[in-house]
Amino acid sequence: MKVDPRHVLEPTTDPIRLESTRPRSTPASKTEPASATDRVALSADVQLANAAMKAAAAADDVRLDEVARAMALYEKGEVGNDLESLASKIVDSLIKP
């Protein structure tokens, strides 16, 4: 789309034009005061995700020897070939007590 510089809007200080674009607000006397008992309830899924994020941020148990071993296996082509087996092992590791 080509922009025609002749139609570029210039800032205005015209009070009539400014008044027509200003959002209408309710007078302060007609608004209800904010309740001191406002609450937010998080779903169980959000609470679980929040707990998982906190646990992941707090954990610093990266085992560099295992990372190196996995990288070596990957480079040899011994890891990542059987995705179904990999997914099964991941699920099994997550459900073990």
KOLKE-606433 format. One record per atom (N, C-alpha, C): residue number from 0; residue in three letters; atom name; x, y, z negated. Coordinates in nm, 2 decimals. Each point is the difference from the previous one (the first is absolute). Layout:
+-----+-----+----+--------+--------+--------+
|   k |   r |  a |     c1 |     c2 |     c3 |
+-----+-----+----+--------+--------+--------+
| NUM | ALA | CA |      X |      Y |      Z |
...
+-----+-----+----+--------+--------+--------+
END
This chain:
+-----+-----+----+--------+--------+--------+
|   k |   r |  a |     c1 |     c2 |     c3 |
+-----+-----+----+--------+--------+--------+
|   0 | MET |  N |   0.08 |  -0.12 |   0.00 |
|   0 | MET | CA |  -0.08 |   0.12 |   0.00 |
|   0 | MET |  C |   0.09 |   0.12 |   0.00 |
|   1 | LYS |  N |  -0.03 |   0.10 |   0.09 |
|   1 | LYS | CA |   0.08 |   0.12 |   0.01 |
|   1 | LYS |  C |  -0.07 |   0.11 |  -0.09 |
|   2 | VAL |  N |   0.08 |   0.07 |  -0.07 |
|   2 | VAL | CA |  -0.05 |   0.11 |  -0.09 |
|   2 | VAL |  C |   0.01 |   0.13 |   0.08 |
|   3 | ASP |  N |  -0.11 |   0.07 |   0.01 |
|   3 | ASP | CA |   0.00 |   0.13 |   0.06 |
|   3 | ASP |  C |   0.04 |   0.11 |  -0.10 |
|   4 | PRO |  N |   0.11 |   0.06 |   0.01 |
|   4 | PRO | CA |   0.05 |   0.10 |  -0.10 |
|   4 | PRO |  C |  -0.10 |   0.12 |  -0.01 |
|   5 | ARG |  N |  -0.09 |   0.02 |   0.09 |
|   5 | ARG | CA |  -0.09 |   0.11 |  -0.01 |
|   5 | ARG |  C |  -0.11 |  -0.03 |  -0.10 |
|   6 | HIS |  N |  -0.02 |  -0.13 |  -0.03 |
|   6 | HIS | CA |  -0.10 |  -0.04 |  -0.09 |
|   6 | HIS |  C |   0.05 |  -0.03 |  -0.14 |
|   7 | VAL |  N |   0.12 |   0.04 |  -0.03 |
|   7 | VAL | CA |   0.05 |  -0.02 |  -0.14 |
|   7 | VAL |  C |  -0.06 |   0.09 |  -0.09 |
|   8 | LEU |  N |  -0.05 |  -0.05 |  -0.11 |
|   8 | LEU | CA |  -0.07 |   0.09 |  -0.10 |
|   8 | LEU |  C |   0.10 |   0.07 |  -0.08 |
|   9 | GLU |  N |  -0.02 |   0.13 |  -0.02 |
|   9 | GLU | CA |   0.09 |   0.08 |  -0.08 |
|   9 | GLU |  C |  -0.07 |   0.01 |  -0.14 |
|  10 | PRO |  N |   0.09 |   0.01 |  -0.10 |
|  10 | PRO | CA |  -0.06 |   0.02 |  -0.14 |
|  10 | PRO |  C |  -0.08 |   0.13 |  -0.01 |
|  11 | THR |  N |  -0.11 |  -0.01 |  -0.07 |
|  11 | THR | CA |  -0.09 |   0.12 |  -0.01 |
|  11 | THR |  C |  -0.01 |   0.05 |  -0.14 |
|  12 | THR |  N |  -0.02 |   0.12 |  -0.02 |
|  12 | THR | CA |  -0.02 |   0.06 |  -0.13 |
|  12 | THR |  C |  -0.14 |   0.07 |   0.00 |
|  13 | ASP |  N |  -0.08 |  -0.03 |   0.10 |
|  13 | ASP | CA |  -0.14 |   0.05 |   0.01 |
|  13 | ASP |  C |  -0.08 |  -0.06 |  -0.11 |
|  14 | PRO |  N |  -0.05 |   0.08 |  -0.10 |
|  14 | PRO | CA |  -0.07 |  -0.06 |  -0.11 |
|  14 | PRO |  C |  -0.13 |  -0.07 |   0.04 |
|  15 | ILE |  N |  -0.07 |   0.04 |   0.10 |
|  15 | ILE | CA |  -0.12 |  -0.06 |   0.04 |
|  15 | ILE |  C |   0.03 |  -0.14 |   0.05 |
|  16 | ARG |  N |   0.11 |  -0.01 |   0.08 |
|  16 | ARG | CA |   0.03 |  -0.13 |   0.06 |
|  16 | ARG |  C |   0.06 |  -0.09 |  -0.11 |
|  17 | LEU |  N |   0.07 |   0.05 |  -0.10 |
|  17 | LEU | CA |   0.05 |  -0.08 |  -0.11 |
|  17 | LEU |  C |  -0.11 |  -0.05 |  -0.09 |
|  18 | GLU |  N |  -0.10 |   0.09 |  -0.02 |
|  18 | GLU | CA |  -0.12 |  -0.04 |  -0.08 |
|  18 | GLU |  C |  -0.07 |  -0.12 |   0.06 |
|  19 | SER |  N |  -0.02 |   0.00 |   0.13 |
|  19 | SER | CA |  -0.07 |  -0.10 |   0.06 |
|  19 | SER |  C |   0.07 |  -0.14 |   0.00 |
|  20 | THR |  N |   0.13 |   0.00 |  -0.02 |
|  20 | THR | CA |   0.07 |  -0.13 |  -0.01 |
|  20 | THR |  C |   0.03 |  -0.04 |  -0.14 |
|  21 | ARG |  N |  -0.02 |   0.08 |  -0.10 |
|  21 | ARG | CA |   0.02 |  -0.03 |  -0.13 |
|  21 | ARG |  C |  -0.10 |  -0.10 |  -0.05 |
|  22 | PRO |  N |   0.04 |  -0.11 |  -0.07 |
|  22 | PRO | CA |  -0.10 |  -0.10 |  -0.04 |
|  22 | PRO |  C |  -0.09 |   0.06 |  -0.11 |
|  23 | ARG |  N |  -0.12 |  -0.04 |   0.00 |
|  23 | ARG | CA |  -0.09 |   0.05 |  -0.10 |
|  23 | ARG |  C |   0.02 |  -0.08 |  -0.13 |
|  24 | SER |  N |   0.00 |   0.07 |  -0.11 |
|  24 | SER | CA |   0.02 |  -0.07 |  -0.13 |
|  24 | SER |  C |  -0.12 |   0.04 |  -0.09 |
|  25 | THR |  N |  -0.02 |  -0.09 |  -0.09 |
|  25 | THR | CA |  -0.11 |   0.03 |  -0.10 |
|  25 | THR |  C |   0.04 |   0.09 |  -0.11 |
|  26 | PRO |  N |  -0.08 |   0.09 |  -0.04 |
|  26 | PRO | CA |   0.04 |   0.09 |  -0.11 |
|  26 | PRO |  C |   0.04 |  -0.08 |  -0.12 |
|  27 | ALA |  N |   0.09 |   0.05 |  -0.08 |
|  27 | ALA | CA |   0.04 |  -0.08 |  -0.12 |
|  27 | ALA |  C |  -0.11 |  -0.03 |  -0.10 |
|  28 | SER |  N |  -0.10 |   0.09 |   0.00 |
|  28 | SER | CA |  -0.11 |  -0.02 |  -0.10 |
|  28 | SER |  C |  -0.09 |  -0.12 |   0.04 |
|  29 | LYS |  N |   0.00 |  -0.05 |   0.13 |
|  29 | LYS | CA |  -0.08 |  -0.11 |   0.04 |
|  29 | LYS |  C |   0.07 |  -0.13 |   0.00 |
|  30 | THR |  N |   0.13 |   0.00 |  -0.03 |
|  30 | THR | CA |   0.08 |  -0.13 |   0.00 |
|  30 | THR |  C |  -0.01 |  -0.06 |  -0.14 |
|  31 | GLU |  N |   0.01 |  -0.13 |   0.00 |
|  31 | GLU | CA |   0.00 |  -0.07 |  -0.13 |
|  31 | GLU |  C |   0.14 |  -0.01 |  -0.06 |
|  32 | PRO |  N |   0.01 |   0.01 |  -0.13 |
|  32 | PRO | CA |   0.14 |  -0.01 |  -0.05 |
|  32 | PRO |  C |   0.05 |  -0.14 |   0.02 |
|  33 | ALA |  N |   0.13 |  -0.01 |   0.01 |
|  33 | ALA | CA |   0.07 |  -0.13 |   0.02 |
|  33 | ALA |  C |  -0.02 |  -0.08 |  -0.13 |
|  34 | SER |  N |  -0.04 |  -0.13 |   0.02 |
|  34 | SER | CA |  -0.02 |  -0.08 |  -0.12 |
|  34 | SER |  C |   0.13 |  -0.05 |  -0.05 |
|  35 | ALA |  N |   0.01 |   0.00 |  -0.14 |
|  35 | ALA | CA |   0.12 |  -0.05 |  -0.06 |
|  35 | ALA |  C |   0.01 |  -0.15 |  -0.01 |
|  36 | THR |  N |  -0.10 |  -0.07 |   0.05 |
|  36 | THR | CA |   0.00 |  -0.14 |   0.00 |
|  36 | THR |  C |   0.01 |  -0.06 |   0.14 |
|  37 | ASP |  N |   0.06 |   0.07 |   0.09 |
|  37 | ASP | CA |   0.02 |  -0.06 |   0.14 |
|  37 | ASP |  C |   0.09 |  -0.12 |  -0.01 |
|  38 | ARG |  N |  -0.03 |  -0.10 |   0.07 |
|  38 | ARG | CA |   0.08 |  -0.12 |   0.00 |
|  38 | ARG |  C |   0.03 |  -0.06 |   0.14 |
|  39 | VAL |  N |   0.10 |  -0.07 |   0.01 |
|  39 | VAL | CA |   0.04 |  -0.07 |   0.13 |
|  39 | VAL |  C |   0.01 |  -0.14 |  -0.04 |
|  40 | ALA |  N |  -0.06 |  -0.09 |   0.07 |
|  40 | ALA | CA |   0.01 |  -0.15 |  -0.02 |
|  40 | ALA |  C |   0.07 |  -0.06 |   0.12 |
|  41 | LEU |  N |   0.11 |  -0.07 |  -0.02 |
|  41 | LEU | CA |   0.07 |  -0.07 |   0.11 |
|  41 | LEU |  C |  -0.05 |  -0.14 |   0.00 |
|  42 | SER |  N |  -0.01 |  -0.05 |   0.13 |
|  42 | SER | CA |  -0.04 |  -0.14 |   0.02 |
|  42 | SER |  C |   0.11 |  -0.09 |  -0.05 |
|  43 | ALA |  N |  -0.04 |  -0.13 |  -0.02 |
|  43 | ALA | CA |   0.09 |  -0.10 |  -0.04 |
|  43 | ALA |  C |   0.12 |  -0.02 |   0.10 |
|  44 | ASP |  N |  -0.04 |   0.02 |   0.13 |
|  44 | ASP | CA |   0.10 |  -0.02 |   0.10 |
|  44 | ASP |  C |   0.11 |   0.12 |   0.00 |
|  45 | VAL |  N |  -0.05 |   0.12 |  -0.03 |
|  45 | VAL | CA |   0.09 |   0.11 |  -0.01 |
|  45 | VAL |  C |   0.09 |  -0.01 |  -0.12 |
|  46 | GLN |  N |  -0.06 |  -0.05 |  -0.11 |
|  46 | GLN | CA |   0.07 |  -0.02 |  -0.13 |
|  46 | GLN |  C |   0.11 |  -0.11 |   0.03 |
|  47 | LEU |  N |  -0.03 |  -0.10 |   0.07 |
|  47 | LEU | CA |   0.10 |  -0.11 |   0.03 |
|  47 | LEU |  C |   0.11 |   0.06 |   0.08 |
|  48 | ALA |  N |  -0.04 |   0.07 |   0.11 |
|  48 | ALA | CA |   0.10 |   0.06 |   0.09 |
|  48 | ALA |  C |   0.09 |   0.09 |  -0.08 |
|  49 | ASN |  N |  -0.05 |   0.08 |  -0.09 |
|  49 | ASN | CA |   0.08 |   0.09 |  -0.08 |
|  49 | ASN |  C |   0.09 |  -0.07 |  -0.09 |
|  50 | ALA |  N |  -0.05 |  -0.11 |  -0.06 |
|  50 | ALA | CA |   0.09 |  -0.08 |  -0.09 |
|  50 | ALA |  C |   0.11 |  -0.07 |   0.08 |
|  51 | ALA |  N |  -0.03 |  -0.04 |   0.12 |
|  51 | ALA | CA |   0.10 |  -0.06 |   0.09 |
|  51 | ALA |  C |   0.11 |   0.10 |   0.04 |
|  52 | MET |  N |  -0.04 |   0.12 |   0.03 |
|  52 | MET | CA |   0.09 |   0.11 |   0.04 |
|  52 | MET |  C |   0.09 |   0.03 |  -0.12 |
|  53 | LYS |  N |  -0.05 |   0.01 |  -0.12 |
|  53 | LYS | CA |   0.08 |   0.03 |  -0.12 |
|  53 | LYS |  C |   0.10 |  -0.11 |  -0.02 |
|  54 | ALA |  N |  -0.05 |  -0.13 |   0.01 |
|  54 | ALA | CA |   0.09 |  -0.11 |  -0.02 |
|  54 | ALA |  C |   0.11 |  -0.01 |   0.10 |
|  55 | ALA |  N |  -0.03 |   0.03 |   0.12 |
|  55 | ALA | CA |   0.10 |   0.00 |   0.11 |
|  55 | ALA |  C |   0.10 |   0.11 |  -0.02 |
|  56 | ALA |  N |  -0.04 |   0.12 |  -0.04 |
|  56 | ALA | CA |   0.09 |   0.11 |  -0.03 |
|  56 | ALA |  C |   0.09 |  -0.02 |  -0.12 |
|  57 | ALA |  N |  -0.05 |  -0.08 |  -0.10 |
|  57 | ALA | CA |   0.08 |  -0.02 |  -0.12 |
|  57 | ALA |  C |   0.09 |  -0.12 |   0.02 |
|  58 | ALA |  N |  -0.02 |  -0.09 |   0.10 |
|  58 | ALA | CA |   0.08 |  -0.11 |   0.02 |
|  58 | ALA |  C |   0.12 |   0.03 |   0.08 |
|  59 | ASP |  N |   0.12 |  -0.03 |  -0.06 |
|  59 | ASP | CA |   0.12 |   0.02 |   0.08 |
|  59 | ASP |  C |   0.08 |  -0.13 |   0.00 |
|  60 | ASP |  N |  -0.07 |  -0.11 |   0.03 |
|  60 | ASP | CA |   0.06 |  -0.13 |  -0.01 |
|  60 | ASP |  C |   0.03 |  -0.06 |   0.14 |
|  61 | VAL |  N |   0.06 |   0.08 |   0.09 |
|  61 | VAL | CA |   0.03 |  -0.04 |   0.13 |
|  61 | VAL |  C |   0.13 |  -0.09 |  -0.02 |
|  62 | ARG |  N |  -0.01 |  -0.12 |   0.05 |
|  62 | ARG | CA |   0.11 |  -0.09 |  -0.01 |
|  62 | ARG |  C |   0.08 |   0.00 |   0.12 |
|  63 | LEU |  N |   0.11 |   0.07 |   0.00 |
|  63 | LEU | CA |   0.08 |   0.03 |   0.12 |
|  63 | LEU |  C |   0.05 |  -0.13 |   0.06 |
|  64 | ASP |  N |   0.03 |  -0.10 |  -0.08 |
|  64 | ASP | CA |   0.05 |  -0.13 |   0.05 |
|  64 | ASP |  C |  -0.10 |  -0.07 |   0.08 |
|  65 | GLU |  N |  -0.13 |   0.01 |  -0.04 |
|  65 | GLU | CA |  -0.11 |  -0.06 |   0.07 |
|  65 | GLU |  C |  -0.03 |   0.08 |   0.13 |
|  66 | VAL |  N |   0.02 |   0.13 |   0.00 |
|  66 | VAL | CA |  -0.02 |   0.08 |   0.12 |
|  66 | VAL |  C |   0.11 |  -0.04 |   0.10 |
|  67 | ALA |  N |   0.12 |  -0.01 |  -0.04 |
|  67 | ALA | CA |   0.11 |  -0.04 |   0.09 |
|  67 | ALA |  C |  -0.02 |  -0.14 |   0.06 |
|  68 | ARG |  N |  -0.05 |  -0.09 |  -0.09 |
|  68 | ARG | CA |  -0.02 |  -0.14 |   0.05 |
|  68 | ARG |  C |  -0.12 |   0.00 |   0.10 |
|  69 | ALA |  N |  -0.10 |   0.08 |  -0.02 |
|  69 | ALA | CA |  -0.11 |   0.00 |   0.09 |
|  69 | ALA |  C |   0.04 |   0.07 |   0.13 |
|  70 | MET |  N |   0.08 |   0.10 |   0.00 |
|  70 | MET | CA |   0.05 |   0.06 |   0.12 |
|  70 | MET |  C |   0.09 |  -0.09 |   0.08 |
|  71 | ALA |  N |   0.08 |  -0.08 |  -0.07 |
|  71 | ALA | CA |   0.09 |  -0.10 |   0.07 |
|  71 | ALA |  C |  -0.09 |  -0.10 |   0.07 |
|  72 | LEU |  N |  -0.10 |  -0.05 |  -0.07 |
|  72 | LEU | CA |  -0.09 |  -0.10 |   0.06 |
|  72 | LEU |  C |  -0.08 |   0.05 |   0.12 |
|  73 | TYR |  N |  -0.04 |   0.13 |  -0.01 |
|  73 | TYR | CA |  -0.07 |   0.06 |   0.11 |
|  73 | TYR |  C |   0.09 |   0.02 |   0.12 |
|  74 | GLU |  N |   0.13 |   0.04 |  -0.02 |
|  74 | GLU | CA |   0.09 |   0.01 |   0.11 |
|  74 | GLU |  C |   0.03 |  -0.13 |   0.07 |
|  75 | LYS |  N |   0.00 |  -0.11 |  -0.08 |
|  75 | LYS | CA |   0.02 |  -0.13 |   0.06 |
|  75 | LYS |  C |  -0.12 |  -0.06 |   0.06 |
|  76 | GLY |  N |  -0.12 |   0.07 |  -0.01 |
|  76 | GLY | CA |  -0.12 |  -0.05 |   0.06 |
|  76 | GLY |  C |  -0.07 |  -0.10 |  -0.09 |
|  77 | GLU |  N |   0.03 |  -0.01 |  -0.12 |
|  77 | GLU | CA |  -0.06 |  -0.10 |  -0.09 |
|  77 | GLU |  C |  -0.11 |   0.05 |  -0.08 |
|  78 | VAL |  N |  -0.03 |   0.13 |   0.01 |
|  78 | VAL | CA |  -0.11 |   0.06 |  -0.07 |
|  78 | VAL |  C |  -0.09 |   0.08 |   0.10 |
|  79 | GLY |  N |  -0.13 |  -0.01 |  -0.02 |
|  79 | GLY | CA |  -0.09 |   0.08 |   0.08 |
|  79 | GLY |  C |  -0.05 |  -0.08 |   0.12 |
|  80 | ASN |  N |   0.04 |  -0.12 |   0.02 |
|  80 | ASN | CA |  -0.05 |  -0.08 |   0.12 |
|  80 | ASN |  C |  -0.14 |  -0.06 |  -0.03 |
|  81 | ASP |  N |  -0.03 |  -0.04 |  -0.12 |
|  81 | ASP | CA |  -0.13 |  -0.06 |  -0.03 |
|  81 | ASP |  C |  -0.08 |   0.09 |  -0.09 |
|  82 | LEU |  N |  -0.07 |   0.09 |   0.06 |
|  82 | LEU | CA |  -0.08 |   0.10 |  -0.07 |
|  82 | LEU |  C |  -0.10 |  -0.06 |  -0.09 |
|  83 | GLU |  N |  -0.07 |  -0.11 |   0.04 |
|  83 | GLU | CA |  -0.10 |  -0.06 |  -0.09 |
|  83 | GLU |  C |   0.06 |  -0.05 |  -0.13 |
|  84 | SER |  N |   0.12 |  -0.06 |   0.01 |
|  84 | SER | CA |   0.07 |  -0.05 |  -0.12 |
|  84 | SER |  C |   0.04 |   0.12 |  -0.08 |
|  85 | LEU |  N |   0.05 |   0.10 |   0.06 |
|  85 | LEU | CA |   0.04 |   0.12 |  -0.08 |
|  85 | LEU |  C |  -0.12 |   0.06 |  -0.07 |
|  86 | ALA |  N |  -0.11 |   0.02 |   0.07 |
|  86 | ALA | CA |  -0.12 |   0.05 |  -0.07 |
|  86 | ALA |  C |  -0.04 |  -0.09 |  -0.11 |
|  87 | SER |  N |   0.00 |  -0.13 |   0.02 |
|  87 | SER | CA |  -0.04 |  -0.09 |  -0.11 |
|  87 | SER |  C |   0.09 |   0.01 |  -0.12 |
|  88 | LYS |  N |   0.13 |   0.01 |   0.02 |
|  88 | LYS | CA |   0.09 |   0.02 |  -0.11 |
|  88 | LYS |  C |  -0.02 |   0.13 |  -0.07 |
|  89 | ILE |  N |  -0.03 |   0.11 |   0.07 |
|  89 | ILE | CA |  -0.02 |   0.13 |  -0.06 |
|  89 | ILE |  C |  -0.13 |  -0.01 |  -0.09 |
|  90 | VAL |  N |  -0.10 |  -0.06 |   0.05 |
|  90 | VAL | CA |  -0.13 |  -0.02 |  -0.07 |
|  90 | VAL |  C |   0.03 |  -0.08 |  -0.13 |
|  91 | ASP |  N |   0.07 |  -0.11 |   0.02 |
|  91 | ASP | CA |   0.03 |  -0.09 |  -0.11 |
|  91 | ASP |  C |   0.08 |   0.07 |  -0.11 |
|  92 | SER |  N |   0.09 |   0.09 |   0.04 |
|  92 | SER | CA |   0.08 |   0.07 |  -0.10 |
|  92 | SER |  C |  -0.08 |   0.10 |  -0.08 |
|  93 | LEU |  N |  -0.11 |   0.05 |   0.07 |
|  93 | LEU | CA |  -0.08 |   0.10 |  -0.07 |
|  93 | LEU |  C |  -0.10 |  -0.06 |  -0.09 |
|  94 | ILE |  N |  -0.04 |  -0.13 |   0.02 |
|  94 | ILE | CA |  -0.10 |  -0.05 |  -0.09 |
|  94 | ILE |  C |   0.06 |  -0.09 |  -0.11 |
|  95 | LYS |  N |   0.13 |  -0.02 |   0.00 |
|  95 | LYS | CA |   0.06 |  -0.08 |  -0.10 |
|  95 | LYS |  C |   0.00 |   0.08 |  -0.13 |
|  96 | PRO |  N |  -0.03 |  -0.06 |  -0.12 |
|  96 | PRO | CA |   0.00 |   0.07 |  -0.12 |
|  96 | PRO |  C |   0.13 |   0.05 |  -0.05 |
+-----+-----+----+--------+--------+--------+
END
